Amino acid sequence: MTASAGEVRNLALYPNPEIDGLRLAFDLAVDGVGLSELRASIRRGDRLQSEVWLYRWTP
């Protein structure tokens, strides 16, 4: 997981039995940031295991 601005903290990946998949959870610290582009994907070794999730966070 990456953020173009701010800091990603407390990153965790949990099983989600309702969809037989995974759930990503995180905190974003954005002290004074106007916007941040977030990007996440799940990998196993060098292989991509999920789509790439993109989100533009604004206050």
mmCIF file as Biopython writes it, N, C-alpha, C and O atoms, coordinates in Angstrom:
data_model
#
loop_
_atom_site.group_PDB
_atom_site.id
_atom_site.type_symbol
_atom_site.label_atom_id
_atom_site.label_alt_id
_atom_site.label_comp_id
_atom_site.label_asym_id
_atom_site.label_entity_id
_atom_site.label_seq_id
_atom_site.pdbx_PDB_ins_code
_atom_site.Cartn_x
_atom_site.Cartn_y
_atom_site.Cartn_z
_atom_site.occupancy
_atom_site.B_iso_or_equiv
_atom_site.auth_seq_id
_atom_site.auth_asym_id
_atom_site.pdbx_PDB_model_num
ATOM 1   N N  . MET A ? 1  ? 0.846   -1.166  0.000  1.0 0.0 1  A 1 
ATOM 2   C CA . MET A ? 1  ? 0.000   0.000   0.000  1.0 0.0 1  A 1 
ATOM 3   C C  . MET A ? 1  ? 0.886   1.223   0.000  1.0 0.0 1  A 1 
ATOM 4   O O  . MET A ? 1  ? 1.866   1.302   0.742  1.0 0.0 1  A 1 
ATOM 5   N N  . THR A ? 2  ? 0.530   2.172   -0.840 1.0 0.0 2  A 1 
ATOM 6   C CA . THR A ? 2  ? 1.282   3.419   -0.910 1.0 0.0 2  A 1 
ATOM 7   C C  . THR A ? 2  ? 0.325   4.604   -0.853 1.0 0.0 2  A 1 
ATOM 8   O O  . THR A ? 2  ? -0.850  4.491   -1.203 1.0 0.0 2  A 1 
ATOM 9   N N  . ALA A ? 3  ? 0.845   5.725   -0.413 1.0 0.0 3  A 1 
ATOM 10  C CA . ALA A ? 3  ? 0.111   6.989   -0.396 1.0 0.0 3  A 1 
ATOM 11  C C  . ALA A ? 3  ? 1.020   8.053   -0.984 1.0 0.0 3  A 1 
ATOM 12  O O  . ALA A ? 3  ? 2.200   8.120   -0.641 1.0 0.0 3  A 1 
ATOM 13  N N  . SER A ? 4  ? 0.482   8.883   -1.864 1.0 0.0 4  A 1 
ATOM 14  C CA . SER A ? 4  ? 1.293   9.936   -2.478 1.0 0.0 4  A 1 
ATOM 15  C C  . SER A ? 4  ? 1.625   11.031  -1.484 1.0 0.0 4  A 1 
ATOM 16  O O  . SER A ? 4  ? 2.613   11.744  -1.659 1.0 0.0 4  A 1 
ATOM 17  N N  . ALA A ? 5  ? 0.815   11.177  -0.442 1.0 0.0 5  A 1 
ATOM 18  C CA . ALA A ? 5  ? 1.058   12.148  0.620  1.0 0.0 5  A 1 
ATOM 19  C C  . ALA A ? 5  ? 0.489   11.577  1.910  1.0 0.0 5  A 1 
ATOM 20  O O  . ALA A ? 5  ? -0.459  10.792  1.879  1.0 0.0 5  A 1 
ATOM 21  N N  . GLY A ? 6  ? 1.054   11.960  3.026  1.0 0.0 6  A 1 
ATOM 22  C CA . GLY A ? 6  ? 0.641   11.388  4.297  1.0 0.0 6  A 1 
ATOM 23  C C  . GLY A ? 6  ? 1.380   10.081  4.555  1.0 0.0 6  A 1 
ATOM 24  O O  . GLY A ? 6  ? 2.288   9.712   3.811  1.0 0.0 6  A 1 
ATOM 25  N N  . GLU A ? 7  ? 0.984   9.390   5.611  1.0 0.0 7  A 1 
ATOM 26  C CA . GLU A ? 7  ? 1.653   8.152   6.008  1.0 0.0 7  A 1 
ATOM 27  C C  . GLU A ? 7  ? 0.627   7.063   6.290  1.0 0.0 7  A 1 
ATOM 28  O O  . GLU A ? 7  ? -0.319  7.276   7.049  1.0 0.0 7  A 1 
ATOM 29  N N  . VAL A ? 8  ? 0.813   5.899   5.682  1.0 0.0 8  A 1 
ATOM 30  C CA . VAL A ? 8  ? -0.038  4.738   5.941  1.0 0.0 8  A 1 
ATOM 31  C C  . VAL A ? 8  ? 0.465   4.069   7.214  1.0 0.0 8  A 1 
ATOM 32  O O  . VAL A ? 8  ? 1.658   3.796   7.352  1.0 0.0 8  A 1 
ATOM 33  N N  . ARG A ? 9  ? -0.454  3.807   8.144  1.0 0.0 9  A 1 
ATOM 34  C CA . ARG A ? 9  ? -0.107  3.181   9.421  1.0 0.0 9  A 1 
ATOM 35  C C  . ARG A ? 9  ? -1.059  2.020   9.701  1.0 0.0 9  A 1 
ATOM 36  O O  . ARG A ? 9  ? -2.143  1.933   9.123  1.0 0.0 9  A 1 
ATOM 37  N N  . ASN A ? 10 ? -0.638  1.142   10.588 1.0 0.0 10 A 1 
ATOM 38  C CA . ASN A ? 10 ? -1.469  0.038   11.083 1.0 0.0 10 A 1 
ATOM 39  C C  . ASN A ? 10 ? -2.075  -0.793  9.950  1.0 0.0 10 A 1 
ATOM 40  O O  . ASN A ? 10 ? -3.255  -1.143  9.996  1.0 0.0 10 A 1 
ATOM 41  N N  . LEU A ? 11 ? -1.286  -1.099  8.960  1.0 0.0 11 A 1 
ATOM 42  C CA . LEU A ? 11 ? -1.722  -1.891  7.811  1.0 0.0 11 A 1 
ATOM 43  C C  . LEU A ? 11 ? -1.978  -3.330  8.258  1.0 0.0 11 A 1 
ATOM 44  O O  . LEU A ? 11 ? -1.125  -3.943  8.899  1.0 0.0 11 A 1 
ATOM 45  N N  . ALA A ? 12 ? -3.148  -3.867  7.923  1.0 0.0 12 A 1 
ATOM 46  C CA . ALA A ? 12 ? -3.490  -5.241  8.307  1.0 0.0 12 A 1 
ATOM 47  C C  . ALA A ? 12 ? -4.358  -5.870  7.231  1.0 0.0 12 A 1 
ATOM 48  O O  . ALA A ? 12 ? -5.151  -5.191  6.580  1.0 0.0 12 A 1 
ATOM 49  N N  . LEU A ? 13 ? -4.199  -7.166  7.052  1.0 0.0 13 A 1 
ATOM 50  C CA . LEU A ? 13 ? -4.972  -7.936  6.088  1.0 0.0 13 A 1 
ATOM 51  C C  . LEU A ? 13 ? -5.708  -9.026  6.854  1.0 0.0 13 A 1 
ATOM 52  O O  . LEU A ? 13 ? -5.086  -9.813  7.567  1.0 0.0 13 A 1 
ATOM 53  N N  . TYR A ? 14 ? -7.041  -9.077  6.710  1.0 0.0 14 A 1 
ATOM 54  C CA . TYR A ? 14 ? -7.884  -10.004 7.460  1.0 0.0 14 A 1 
ATOM 55  C C  . TYR A ? 14 ? -8.676  -10.885 6.507  1.0 0.0 14 A 1 
ATOM 56  O O  . TYR A ? 14 ? -9.017  -10.451 5.407  1.0 0.0 14 A 1 
ATOM 57  N N  . PRO A ? 15 ? -8.976  -12.127 6.913  1.0 0.0 15 A 1 
ATOM 58  C CA . PRO A ? 15 ? -9.893  -12.951 6.125  1.0 0.0 15 A 1 
ATOM 59  C C  . PRO A ? 15 ? -11.292 -12.330 6.153  1.0 0.0 15 A 1 
ATOM 60  O O  . PRO A ? 15 ? -11.723 -11.799 7.177  1.0 0.0 15 A 1 
ATOM 61  N N  . ASN A ? 16 ? -11.991 -12.401 5.025  1.0 0.0 16 A 1 
ATOM 62  C CA . ASN A ? 16 ? -13.377 -11.932 4.953  1.0 0.0 16 A 1 
ATOM 63  C C  . ASN A ? 16 ? -14.238 -13.102 4.482  1.0 0.0 16 A 1 
ATOM 64  O O  . ASN A ? 16 ? -14.421 -13.288 3.279  1.0 0.0 16 A 1 
ATOM 65  N N  . PRO A ? 17 ? -14.771 -13.897 5.425  1.0 0.0 17 A 1 
ATOM 66  C CA . PRO A ? 17 ? -15.503 -15.106 5.046  1.0 0.0 17 A 1 
ATOM 67  C C  . PRO A ? 17 ? -16.791 -14.838 4.270  1.0 0.0 17 A 1 
ATOM 68  O O  . PRO A ? 17 ? -17.270 -15.719 3.557  1.0 0.0 17 A 1 
ATOM 69  N N  . GLU A ? 18 ? -17.362 -13.639 4.395  1.0 0.0 18 A 1 
ATOM 70  C CA . GLU A ? 18 ? -18.600 -13.328 3.675  1.0 0.0 18 A 1 
ATOM 71  C C  . GLU A ? 18 ? -18.404 -13.351 2.169  1.0 0.0 18 A 1 
ATOM 72  O O  . GLU A ? 18 ? -19.336 -13.659 1.425  1.0 0.0 18 A 1 
ATOM 73  N N  . ILE A ? 19 ? -17.196 -13.027 1.712  1.0 0.0 19 A 1 
ATOM 74  C CA . ILE A ? 19 ? -16.923 -13.036 0.268  1.0 0.0 19 A 1 
ATOM 75  C C  . ILE A ? 19 ? -15.850 -14.054 -0.085 1.0 0.0 19 A 1 
ATOM 76  O O  . ILE A ? 19 ? -15.383 -14.107 -1.223 1.0 0.0 19 A 1 
ATOM 77  N N  . ASP A ? 20 ? -15.462 -14.861 0.895  1.0 0.0 20 A 1 
ATOM 78  C CA . ASP A ? 20 ? -14.381 -15.838 0.715  1.0 0.0 20 A 1 
ATOM 79  C C  . ASP A ? 20 ? -13.147 -15.150 0.149  1.0 0.0 20 A 1 
ATOM 80  O O  . ASP A ? 20 ? -12.524 -15.628 -0.799 1.0 0.0 20 A 1 
ATOM 81  N N  . GLY A ? 21 ? -12.807 -14.006 0.762  1.0 0.0 21 A 1 
ATOM 82  C CA . GLY A ? 21 ? -11.674 -13.219 0.295  1.0 0.0 21 A 1 
ATOM 83  C C  . GLY A ? 21 ? -10.952 -12.564 1.448  1.0 0.0 21 A 1 
ATOM 84  O O  . GLY A ? 21 ? -10.927 -13.095 2.558  1.0 0.0 21 A 1 
ATOM 85  N N  . LEU A ? 22 ? -10.373 -11.425 1.190  1.0 0.0 22 A 1 
ATOM 86  C CA . LEU A ? 22 ? -9.591  -10.701 2.185  1.0 0.0 22 A 1 
ATOM 87  C C  . LEU A ? 22 ? -10.089 -9.277  2.322  1.0 0.0 22 A 1 
ATOM 88  O O  . LEU A ? 22 ? -10.710 -8.730  1.410  1.0 0.0 22 A 1 
ATOM 89  N N  . ARG A ? 23 ? -9.805  -8.677  3.483  1.0 0.0 23 A 1 
ATOM 90  C CA . ARG A ? 23 ? -10.136 -7.272  3.744  1.0 0.0 23 A 1 
ATOM 91  C C  . ARG A ? 23 ? -8.863  -6.571  4.196  1.0 0.0 23 A 1 
ATOM 92  O O  . ARG A ? 23 ? -8.160  -7.057  5.082  1.0 0.0 23 A 1 
ATOM 93  N N  . LEU A ? 24 ? -8.573  -5.440  3.590  1.0 0.0 24 A 1 
ATOM 94  C CA . LEU A ? 24 ? -7.418  -4.624  3.942  1.0 0.0 24 A 1 
ATOM 95  C C  . LEU A ? 24 ? -7.893  -3.493  4.841  1.0 0.0 24 A 1 
ATOM 96  O O  . LEU A ? 24 ? -8.886  -2.829  4.543  1.0 0.0 24 A 1 
ATOM 97  N N  . ALA A ? 25 ? -7.186  -3.277  5.937  1.0 0.0 25 A 1 
ATOM 98  C CA . ALA A ? 25 ? -7.506  -2.179  6.847  1.0 0.0 25 A 1 
ATOM 99  C C  . ALA A ? 25 ? -6.238  -1.366  7.084  1.0 0.0 25 A 1 
ATOM 100 O O  . ALA A ? 25 ? -5.135  -1.912  7.091  1.0 0.0 25 A 1 
ATOM 101 N N  . PHE A ? 26 ? -6.400  -0.058  7.278  1.0 0.0 26 A 1 
ATOM 102 C CA . PHE A ? 26 ? -5.242  0.815   7.498  1.0 0.0 26 A 1 
ATOM 103 C C  . PHE A ? 26 ? -5.719  2.139   8.065  1.0 0.0 26 A 1 
ATOM 104 O O  . PHE A ? 26 ? -6.904  2.466   8.010  1.0 0.0 26 A 1 
ATOM 105 N N  . ASP A ? 27 ? -4.786  2.887   8.604  1.0 0.0 27 A 1 
ATOM 106 C CA . ASP A ? 27 ? -5.005  4.274   9.016  1.0 0.0 27 A 1 
ATOM 107 C C  . ASP A ? 27 ? -4.146  5.136   8.108  1.0 0.0 27 A 1 
ATOM 108 O O  . ASP A ? 27 ? -3.059  4.733   7.694  1.0 0.0 27 A 1 
ATOM 109 N N  . LEU A ? 28 ? -4.645  6.330   7.803  1.0 0.0 28 A 1 
ATOM 110 C CA . LEU A ? 28 ? -3.898  7.286   6.993  1.0 0.0 28 A 1 
ATOM 111 C C  . LEU A ? 28 ? -3.701  8.550   7.814  1.0 0.0 28 A 1 
ATOM 112 O O  . LEU A ? 28 ? -4.671  9.220   8.169  1.0 0.0 28 A 1 
ATOM 113 N N  . ALA A ? 29 ? -2.456  8.878   8.117  1.0 0.0 29 A 1 
ATOM 114 C CA . ALA A ? 29 ? -2.125  10.109  8.834  1.0 0.0 29 A 1 
ATOM 115 C C  . ALA A ? 29 ? -1.824  11.185  7.802  1.0 0.0 29 A 1 
ATOM 116 O O  . ALA A ? 29 ? -0.897  11.042  7.005  1.0 0.0 29 A 1 
ATOM 117 N N  . VAL A ? 30 ? -2.604  12.265  7.814  1.0 0.0 30 A 1 
ATOM 118 C CA . VAL A ? 30 ? -2.523  13.264  6.741  1.0 0.0 30 A 1 
ATOM 119 C C  . VAL A ? 30 ? -2.342  14.688  7.255  1.0 0.0 30 A 1 
ATOM 120 O O  . VAL A ? 30 ? -2.900  15.618  6.673  1.0 0.0 30 A 1 
ATOM 121 N N  . ASP A ? 31 ? -1.606  14.877  8.288  1.0 0.0 31 A 1 
ATOM 122 C CA . ASP A ? 31 ? -1.421  16.190  8.902  1.0 0.0 31 A 1 
ATOM 123 C C  . ASP A ? 31 ? -1.179  17.284  7.867  1.0 0.0 31 A 1 
ATOM 124 O O  . ASP A ? 31 ? -0.082  17.395  7.321  1.0 0.0 31 A 1 
ATOM 125 N N  . GLY A ? 32 ? -2.200  18.088  7.598  1.0 0.0 32 A 1 
ATOM 126 C CA . GLY A ? 32 ? -2.074  19.222  6.697  1.0 0.0 32 A 1 
ATOM 127 C C  . GLY A ? 32 ? -2.060  18.898  5.216  1.0 0.0 32 A 1 
ATOM 128 O O  . GLY A ? 32 ? -1.791  19.782  4.403  1.0 0.0 32 A 1 
ATOM 129 N N  . VAL A ? 33 ? -2.340  17.667  4.842  1.0 0.0 33 A 1 
ATOM 130 C CA . VAL A ? 33 ? -2.315  17.260  3.433  1.0 0.0 33 A 1 
ATOM 131 C C  . VAL A ? 33 ? -3.654  17.593  2.782  1.0 0.0 33 A 1 
ATOM 132 O O  . VAL A ? 33 ? -4.707  17.357  3.373  1.0 0.0 33 A 1 
ATOM 133 N N  . GLY A ? 34 ? -3.618  18.140  1.569  1.0 0.0 34 A 1 
ATOM 134 C CA . GLY A ? 34 ? -4.827  18.495  0.845  1.0 0.0 34 A 1 
ATOM 135 C C  . GLY A ? 34 ? -5.480  17.323  0.130  1.0 0.0 34 A 1 
ATOM 136 O O  . GLY A ? 34 ? -6.705  17.263  0.025  1.0 0.0 34 A 1 
ATOM 137 N N  . LEU A ? 35 ? -4.666  16.388  -0.363 1.0 0.0 35 A 1 
ATOM 138 C CA . LEU A ? 35 ? -5.188  15.163  -0.970 1.0 0.0 35 A 1 
ATOM 139 C C  . LEU A ? 35 ? -4.088  14.126  -1.000 1.0 0.0 35 A 1 
ATOM 140 O O  . LEU A ? 35 ? -2.903  14.449  -0.919 1.0 0.0 35 A 1 
ATOM 141 N N  . SER A ? 36 ? -4.499  12.874  -1.119 1.0 0.0 36 A 1 
ATOM 142 C CA . SER A ? 36 ? -3.535  11.779  -1.197 1.0 0.0 36 A 1 
ATOM 143 C C  . SER A ? 36 ? -4.080  10.715  -2.136 1.0 0.0 36 A 1 
ATOM 144 O O  . SER A ? 36 ? -5.240  10.317  -2.032 1.0 0.0 36 A 1 
ATOM 145 N N  . GLU A ? 37 ? -3.244  10.263  -3.041 1.0 0.0 37 A 1 
ATOM 146 C CA . GLU A ? 37 ? -3.595  9.158   -3.940 1.0 0.0 37 A 1 
ATOM 147 C C  . GLU A ? 37 ? -3.179  7.858   -3.265 1.0 0.0 37 A 1 
ATOM 148 O O  . GLU A ? 37 ? -1.995  7.648   -3.002 1.0 0.0 37 A 1 
ATOM 149 N N  . LEU A ? 38 ? -4.137  6.987   -2.983 1.0 0.0 38 A 1 
ATOM 150 C CA . LEU A ? 38 ? -3.859  5.713   -2.329 1.0 0.0 38 A 1 
ATOM 151 C C  . LEU A ? 38 ? -3.876  4.597   -3.359 1.0 0.0 38 A 1 
ATOM 152 O O  . LEU A ? 38 ? -4.693  4.600   -4.281 1.0 0.0 38 A 1 
ATOM 153 N N  . ARG A ? 39 ? -2.968  3.644   -3.195 1.0 0.0 39 A 1 
ATOM 154 C CA . ARG A ? 39 ? -2.870  2.503   -4.116 1.0 0.0 39 A 1 
ATOM 155 C C  . ARG A ? 39 ? -2.559  1.269   -3.290 1.0 0.0 39 A 1 
ATOM 156 O O  . ARG A ? 39 ? -1.665  1.285   -2.443 1.0 0.0 39 A 1 
ATOM 157 N N  . ALA A ? 40 ? -3.310  0.190   -3.542 1.0 0.0 40 A 1 
ATOM 158 C CA . ALA A ? 40 ? -3.068  -1.065  -2.816 1.0 0.0 40 A 1 
ATOM 159 C C  . ALA A ? 40 ? -3.302  -2.249  -3.739 1.0 0.0 40 A 1 
ATOM 160 O O  . ALA A ? 40 ? -4.134  -2.198  -4.645 1.0 0.0 40 A 1 
ATOM 161 N N  . SER A ? 41 ? -2.555  -3.310  -3.492 1.0 0.0 41 A 1 
ATOM 162 C CA . SER A ? 41 ? -2.763  -4.583  -4.168 1.0 0.0 41 A 1 
ATOM 163 C C  . SER A ? 41 ? -2.225  -5.671  -3.251 1.0 0.0 41 A 1 
ATOM 164 O O  . SER A ? 41 ? -1.426  -5.404  -2.354 1.0 0.0 41 A 1 
ATOM 165 N N  . ILE A ? 42 ? -2.665  -6.888  -3.483 1.0 0.0 42 A 1 
ATOM 166 C CA . ILE A ? 42 ? -2.219  -8.024  -2.684 1.0 0.0 42 A 1 
ATOM 167 C C  . ILE A ? 42 ? -1.314  -8.877  -3.559 1.0 0.0 42 A 1 
ATOM 168 O O  . ILE A ? 42 ? -1.670  -9.235  -4.681 1.0 0.0 42 A 1 
ATOM 169 N N  . ARG A ? 43 ? -0.144  -9.195  -3.030 1.0 0.0 43 A 1 
ATOM 170 C CA . ARG A ? 43 ? 0.831   -10.019 -3.754 1.0 0.0 43 A 1 
ATOM 171 C C  . ARG A ? 43 ? 1.224   -11.208 -2.903 1.0 0.0 43 A 1 
ATOM 172 O O  . ARG A ? 43 ? 1.233   -11.143 -1.674 1.0 0.0 43 A 1 
ATOM 173 N N  . ARG A ? 44 ? 1.543   -12.276 -3.571 1.0 0.0 44 A 1 
ATOM 174 C CA . ARG A ? 44 ? 2.147   -13.442 -2.934 1.0 0.0 44 A 1 
ATOM 175 C C  . ARG A ? 44 ? 3.465   -13.650 -3.646 1.0 0.0 44 A 1 
ATOM 176 O O  . ARG A ? 44 ? 3.499   -14.096 -4.793 1.0 0.0 44 A 1 
ATOM 177 N N  . GLY A ? 45 ? 4.561   -13.322 -2.957 1.0 0.0 45 A 1 
ATOM 178 C CA . GLY A ? 45 ? 5.861   -13.323 -3.623 1.0 0.0 45 A 1 
ATOM 179 C C  . GLY A ? 45 ? 5.865   -12.245 -4.691 1.0 0.0 45 A 1 
ATOM 180 O O  . GLY A ? 45 ? 5.551   -11.089 -4.408 1.0 0.0 45 A 1 
ATOM 181 N N  . ASP A ? 46 ? 6.213   -12.608 -5.901 1.0 0.0 46 A 1 
ATOM 182 C CA . ASP A ? 46 ? 6.229   -11.660 -7.013 1.0 0.0 46 A 1 
ATOM 183 C C  . ASP A ? 46 ? 4.926   -11.645 -7.806 1.0 0.0 46 A 1 
ATOM 184 O O  . ASP A ? 46 ? 4.792   -10.878 -8.760 1.0 0.0 46 A 1 
ATOM 185 N N  . ARG A ? 47 ? 3.960   -12.487 -7.419 1.0 0.0 47 A 1 
ATOM 186 C CA . ARG A ? 47 ? 2.721   -12.621 -8.198 1.0 0.0 47 A 1 
ATOM 187 C C  . ARG A ? 47 ? 1.599   -11.776 -7.617 1.0 0.0 47 A 1 
ATOM 188 O O  . ARG A ? 47 ? 1.335   -11.809 -6.415 1.0 0.0 47 A 1 
ATOM 189 N N  . LEU A ? 48 ? 0.950   -11.027 -8.480 1.0 0.0 48 A 1 
ATOM 190 C CA . LEU A ? 48 ? -0.205  -10.225 -8.101 1.0 0.0 48 A 1 
ATOM 191 C C  . LEU A ? 48 ? -1.376  -11.154 -7.812 1.0 0.0 48 A 1 
ATOM 192 O O  . LEU A ? 48 ? -1.696  -12.020 -8.626 1.0 0.0 48 A 1 
ATOM 193 N N  . GLN A ? 49 ? -2.025  -10.980 -6.650 1.0 0.0 49 A 1 
ATOM 194 C CA . GLN A ? 49 ? -3.144  -11.834 -6.247 1.0 0.0 49 A 1 
ATOM 195 C C  . GLN A ? 49 ? -4.485  -11.105 -6.270 1.0 0.0 49 A 1 
ATOM 196 O O  . GLN A ? 49 ? -5.522  -11.716 -6.015 1.0 0.0 49 A 1 
ATOM 197 N N  . SER A ? 50 ? -4.476  -9.818  -6.570 1.0 0.0 50 A 1 
ATOM 198 C CA . SER A ? 50 ? -5.716  -9.040  -6.570 1.0 0.0 50 A 1 
ATOM 199 C C  . SER A ? 50 ? -5.634  -7.952  -7.637 1.0 0.0 50 A 1 
ATOM 200 O O  . SER A ? 50 ? -4.586  -7.726  -8.241 1.0 0.0 50 A 1 
ATOM 201 N N  . GLU A ? 51 ? -6.743  -7.299  -7.848 1.0 0.0 51 A 1 
ATOM 202 C CA . GLU A ? 51 ? -6.731  -6.110  -8.683 1.0 0.0 51 A 1 
ATOM 203 C C  . GLU A ? 51 ? -5.988  -5.011  -7.933 1.0 0.0 51 A 1 
ATOM 204 O O  . GLU A ? 51 ? -5.721  -5.148  -6.739 1.0 0.0 51 A 1 
ATOM 205 N N  . VAL A ? 52 ? -5.655  -3.933  -8.614 1.0 0.0 52 A 1 
ATOM 206 C CA . VAL A ? 52 ? -5.035  -2.774  -7.973 1.0 0.0 52 A 1 
ATOM 207 C C  . VAL A ? 52 ? -6.161  -1.833  -7.580 1.0 0.0 52 A 1 
ATOM 208 O O  . VAL A ? 52 ? -6.972  -1.431  -8.413 1.0 0.0 52 A 1 
ATOM 209 N N  . TRP A ? 53 ? -6.199  -1.485  -6.296 1.0 0.0 53 A 1 
ATOM 210 C CA . TRP A ? 53 ? -7.221  -0.598  -5.751 1.0 0.0 53 A 1 
ATOM 211 C C  . TRP A ? 53 ? -6.647  0.811   -5.731 1.0 0.0 53 A 1 
ATOM 212 O O  . TRP A ? 53 ? -5.552  1.023   -5.211 1.0 0.0 53 A 1 
ATOM 213 N N  . LEU A ? 54 ? -7.371  1.780   -6.292 1.0 0.0 54 A 1 
ATOM 214 C CA . LEU A ? 54 ? -6.945  3.180   -6.317 1.0 0.0 54 A 1 
ATOM 215 C C  . LEU A ? 54 ? -8.030  4.041   -5.699 1.0 0.0 54 A 1 
ATOM 216 O O  . LEU A ? 54 ? -9.219  3.800   -5.905 1.0 0.0 54 A 1 
ATOM 217 N N  . TYR A ? 55 ? -7.612  5.056   -4.934 1.0 0.0 55 A 1 
ATOM 218 C CA . TYR A ? 55 ? -8.578  5.949   -4.307 1.0 0.0 55 A 1 
ATOM 219 C C  . TYR A ? 55 ? -7.924  7.313   -4.099 1.0 0.0 55 A 1 
ATOM 220 O O  . TYR A ? 55 ? -6.776  7.392   -3.663 1.0 0.0 55 A 1 
ATOM 221 N N  . ARG A ? 56 ? -8.641  8.367   -4.403 1.0 0.0 56 A 1 
ATOM 222 C CA . ARG A ? 56 ? -8.153  9.712   -4.138 1.0 0.0 56 A 1 
ATOM 223 C C  . ARG A ? 56 ? -8.843  10.211  -2.871 1.0 0.0 56 A 1 
ATOM 224 O O  . ARG A ? 56 ? -10.050 10.453  -2.860 1.0 0.0 56 A 1 
ATOM 225 N N  . TRP A ? 57 ? -8.059  10.360  -1.804 1.0 0.0 57 A 1 
ATOM 226 C CA . TRP A ? 57 ? -8.590  10.838  -0.527 1.0 0.0 57 A 1 
ATOM 227 C C  . TRP A ? 57 ? -8.498  12.365  -0.500 1.0 0.0 57 A 1 
ATOM 228 O O  . TRP A ? 57 ? -7.461  12.938  -0.835 1.0 0.0 57 A 1 
ATOM 229 N N  . THR A ? 58 ? -9.579  13.010  -0.102 1.0 0.0 58 A 1 
ATOM 230 C CA . THR A ? 58 ? -9.586  14.459  0.121  1.0 0.0 58 A 1 
ATOM 231 C C  . THR A ? 58 ? -10.284 14.730  1.444  1.0 0.0 58 A 1 
ATOM 232 O O  . THR A ? 58 ? -11.194 13.999  1.833  1.0 0.0 58 A 1 
ATOM 233 N N  . PRO A ? 59 ? -9.857  15.782  2.138  1.0 0.0 59 A 1 
ATOM 234 C CA . PRO A ? 59 ? -10.478 16.089  3.449  1.0 0.0 59 A 1 
ATOM 235 C C  . PRO A ? 59 ? -11.904 16.563  3.313  1.0 0.0 59 A 1 
ATOM 236 O O  . PRO A ? 59 ? -12.555 16.857  4.315  1.0 0.0 59 A 1 
#
